[in-house]
Amino acid sequence: MLEGNLNLDDGLLFYAVSGNGDPVVLIHGNFNDHQIWNEQVDSFSTHYKLIRYDLRGYGLSSTPKSSFSNIGDLKALIDTLKIHNVTLVGSSMGGGIAIDFTLTYPHLVKALILVSPSINGNPYPMNMMWQGTKNYINLRLKGRKKAIESFITNHFWQYFIPSIKKEEARTKLINNIENPNNFCRFSPSLSVAVKPYAFNRLHEINIPTLIIISDQDHSFNKETAESLHKSIVSSSKTIIQDCGHLPFIEAPREFNQVVLDFLSKRI
């Protein structure tokens, strides 16, 4: 495995590369870093060149001090690695980044795999927005460690965290969340959104797209997945049973097989 830091104008982006073949880039979501994909590395890198990286403000990447673009960061990484015809696999917020990147640089993306994805321009429910805001309030009032504990024990976020009956998956996810580098390191307002918003441009996506959602995810996320499926003509949708927001950590074997089956037929 090759690891490195990409020098940006105002920071660093950590990345890891495994395997050889057509490039597949894994984009993590909020409260996570590149290690959330550990269960995918051996399976995917046997067949593909697998690239994982930490979004700016997460994991080993630098903390943003001024406005930045996740799309620009990903473009810089792809250019540095000299890859093209990439498949983007995005989880949650990472799915929104994958969609925005595809709309911005359609000539670079060969296929999309969107796992419980967000879509820029599709507003979150008020309660979800409030619960997200509370994370920052708790951080200021209680400190990072206590704020992370409040997040993990908050009933609202239990769709995000595997149940206690899935002890191994729950432990892996909680360990990732408890990394202080993954929790509310910067103001979300520093991340520059792509406009016009993706929600009204999904019909522009005409590459093979797989949408993966779980039966126990939040209802808003399930509705978002259905909106994507209806709007992207060349899309298919798979529902993974008995899982919450991160099926690749709760049911890694099933998830990996679904992804490999999709890729084997399309790239």
Buried (B, 14 or more C-beta within 10 A) or exposed (E): EEEBBBEBEEBBBBBBBBBEBBBBBBBBBBBBBBBBBBBBBEBBBEBBBBBBBBBBBBBBBBEBEEEBBBBBBBBBBBEEBEBBEBBBBBBBBBBBBBBBBBBBBEEBBBBBBBBBBBBBBBEBEEEBEEBBEBBBEBBEEEEBEEBBEBBBEBEBBBBBBBBEEBEEBBEBBEEBBBBEBBBBBBEEEBBEBBEEBBBEBBEEBEBBBBBBBBEBBBEBBBEBBEBBBEBBEEBEBBBBEBBBBBBBBBBBEBBBEBBBEBBEEBB
